C-alpha cells in the first residue's frame, strides 16, 4: 500500500486526499488550521458569503426599478434596509466552520487520517507533523499562501486590515479605503459599497483589474461609479498610517486619502518558508513559489505540490485539479497534464465576471486568430425582465473551423453561465454545435447560443 502524506488541507490537499483514498492509498493529511484550510476558513468561502449578502442588499436598493417600494415605517418614515454587521460576520464564520466540518466528515469517511499540526519536510520521504514523524512514499505540499503585507503599512486588525481580519469588525466601516484594484480588491470594494460603506478604491494602474478583460473591467467601473464609489486610478499607495479615529493613505505622488479603515489587497505570498523544502531538494522560484511541472511534480523525487504555494493560477478549482493530477500521476493512473487554457475563472463582483479560454488581449495582439461576437446583456429578454442592464456575453472561435476558443460573460451569476462555454472549450465544440443546442427562452444563457449563431455567419469578423 502506498503511503501518501499531504501537507495542507485546502482544496489542493483535501481533494487529493479523497482521490488517493479512493485509489487504495494510505493517506495522512496534515493541516494546522482545519480541513478546508485558509480557502474555507478565512478566504474564499467567507468572502463569497459576505458578497452574497451584499448582492441581496443591492437588489433591495435596485428594486424600485421593478416597481417595488418600501412602505412607511411606524412613524411615517420610509422604510430602509439596514445591515447588522455582527450578525453578517457571525453567519460568515459559522458557514465557514460548517463547510470545514463537512470536509472533515467527508475525508474521514474515506479513511483519511487528519493530523492537526504544522507540517514540514525532513527529507523527501519524511514529514514532521507536530511531535510526530511520518514516513511517506509520496508527499504532496499544498500549504497555500498568505496576504502580502506592505512594509510600513502593517495591519493592526482594527483600522488597517487584511481580508482575513474583516470578519471581526463590530460596525460597518464608515469609509473603507481599498488598496489594490485586482480581483480581491474589486470584490471587497463592491461588497462594502453595496452594504453601505463609503468606498475609495486605490489602483496603481490605468484601470481596475488590469489583467482581466478590458471590456469587462470598463462595465464594472461604470457600475461602481454609478453606485457612488470613488476610484483613484494611477495612484500607487506608498504608506498607510493610523490616526486617532481612522487612517491616512499616502500616495507616491504626495496626495493623501483619509478614511475610517484601510483594506490591504496587494497580492499573496506563498507559505513555503520554514517548511524544509529547499533542504529536501524542492526548488523555489525567486518569489518563493514551488516550481512544478504540468503533472505537479517538484524537483525532489516523490514530492509533488499543488495550489497557491505553486503560484499557478490562484484558484481553488486549479488547486484541486493540481492535487488530483499529482495523486493520479503518483499512483500510476492515466492522467492528462494541467491545461490552463481550459480553466474557467470567476470574479465575484456584482455583476460577476466569468471567463474561460483565450483572451481578447491575445486576439488583439495577433497571438491568436479568432472571430469575436459581443452581445450586450441589455438586449436579452430575461435580463430586461429582471432589471439587469449591465454586462455582456462575448464568444471567441476559430475563423475557419468555428471551434470555440473561449468567452467572457459579465452578468449576474456569470459563474453559473460560463459552464456552457467551458464545456465547449474543453470538448472543442464548434459554434455550429453550440448554436444548435437548445436554450430556455427567456434565459440569460440564451445569449450564449445567440452569440454562437452570430459567429456562424461568414461575415463575422474579429473586433
LINBELDA-V860475 format. One record per backbone hydrogen bond with DSSP energy under -0.5 kcal/mol. CO is the residue of the C=O (numbers start at 1). NH is the residue of the N-H. Records with the same first field share a line. If there is no record, write none. Layout:
CO = NH + NH
This chain:
2 = 4 + 26
3 = 137 + 138
4 = 28
5 = 7 + 140
6 = 8 + 30
7 = 142
9 = 36
10 = 13 + 14
11 = 15
13 = 17
14 = 18
15 = 19
16 = 20
17 = 21
18 = 22
19 = 23
20 = 25
21 = 24
25 = 27
26 = 4
27 = 113
28 = 6 + 30
29 = 31 + 115
30 = 8
34 = 37
36 = 40
37 = 41
38 = 42 + 43
39 = 45
43 = 47
44 = 48
45 = 49
46 = 50
47 = 51
48 = 52
49 = 53
50 = 54
51 = 55
52 = 56
53 = 57
54 = 58
55 = 59
56 = 60
57 = 61
58 = 62
60 = 63
62 = 65
63 = 66 + 68
64 = 67
67 = 69
71 = 79
73 = 76
77 = 73
80 = 82
82 = 84
83 = 85
84 = 88
85 = 89
86 = 90
87 = 91
88 = 92
89 = 93
90 = 94
91 = 95
92 = 96
93 = 97
94 = 98
95 = 99
96 = 100
97 = 101
98 = 102
99 = 103
100 = 104
101 = 105
102 = 106
103 = 107
104 = 108
105 = 109
106 = 110
107 = 112
108 = 111
113 = 29 + 115
114 = 116
115 = 31 + 117
118 = 130
120 = 128
123 = 122 + 126
125 = 136
126 = 122 + 123
127 = 129 + 134
128 = 120 + 130
129 = 132
132 = 129 + 134
134 = 127
138 = 5
139 = 141 + 304
140 = 7 + 142
141 = 306
142 = 10
144 = 271
146 = 269
150 = 153
159 = 161 + 262
160 = 156 + 157
161 = 264
162 = 165
163 = 166
165 = 168
166 = 169
174 = 198
175 = 177 + 260 + 261
176 = 178 + 200
177 = 179 + 263
178 = 180 + 202
179 = 265
181 = 209
182 = 186
183 = 187
184 = 188
185 = 189
186 = 190
187 = 191
188 = 192
189 = 193
190 = 194
191 = 195
192 = 196 + 197
193 = 196
198 = 176
199 = 230
200 = 178 + 202
201 = 203 + 232
202 = 180
203 = 235
205 = 234
209 = 212
213 = 217
214 = 218
215 = 219
216 = 220
217 = 221
218 = 222
219 = 223
220 = 224
221 = 225
222 = 226
223 = 227
224 = 229
225 = 228
229 = 231
230 = 201 + 232
231 = 233
232 = 203
236 = 252
239 = 250
241 = 248
246 = 243
247 = 259
248 = 241 + 250
249 = 251 + 257
250 = 238 + 239
251 = 254
255 = 251
257 = 249
259 = 247
261 = 177
262 = 161 + 264
263 = 179 + 265
267 = 148
269 = 146
270 = 272
272 = 275
275 = 121
276 = 280
277 = 282
278 = 281
281 = 283
283 = 291
285 = 288
289 = 285
293 = 296
294 = 338
296 = 305
297 = 293
300 = 303
302 = 139 + 304
303 = 298
304 = 141
307 = 310 + 312
308 = 311
309 = 290
311 = 313
313 = 315
315 = 319
316 = 320
317 = 321
318 = 322
319 = 323
320 = 324
321 = 325
322 = 326
323 = 327
324 = 328
325 = 329
326 = 330
327 = 331
328 = 333
329 = 332
338 = 340
339 = 342
340 = 343
343 = 357
345 = 355
346 = 348
347 = 349 + 353
352 = 411
353 = 347
354 = 409
355 = 345
356 = 407
359 = 363
360 = 364
361 = 365
362 = 367 + 368
363 = 366
368 = 370
371 = 397
373 = 395
374 = 376
375 = 393
376 = 379
377 = 380
380 = 384
381 = 385
382 = 386
383 = 387 + 388
384 = 387
387 = 389
391 = 377
392 = 410
393 = 375
394 = 408
395 = 373
396 = 405 + 406
397 = 371
398 = 402
402 = 431
403 = 398
405 = 358
406 = 396
407 = 356
408 = 394
409 = 354 + 411
410 = 392
411 = 352 + 414
413 = 416 + 417
414 = 418
416 = 419
417 = 420 + 421
418 = 422
419 = 423
420 = 424
421 = 425
422 = 426
423 = 427
424 = 429
425 = 428
429 = 404
430 = 434
431 = 435
432 = 436
434 = 437
443 = 446
444 = 447
445 = 448 + 449
446 = 450
447 = 451
448 = 452
449 = 453
450 = 454
451 = 455
452 = 456
453 = 456 + 457
454 = 457
457 = 460
461 = 372
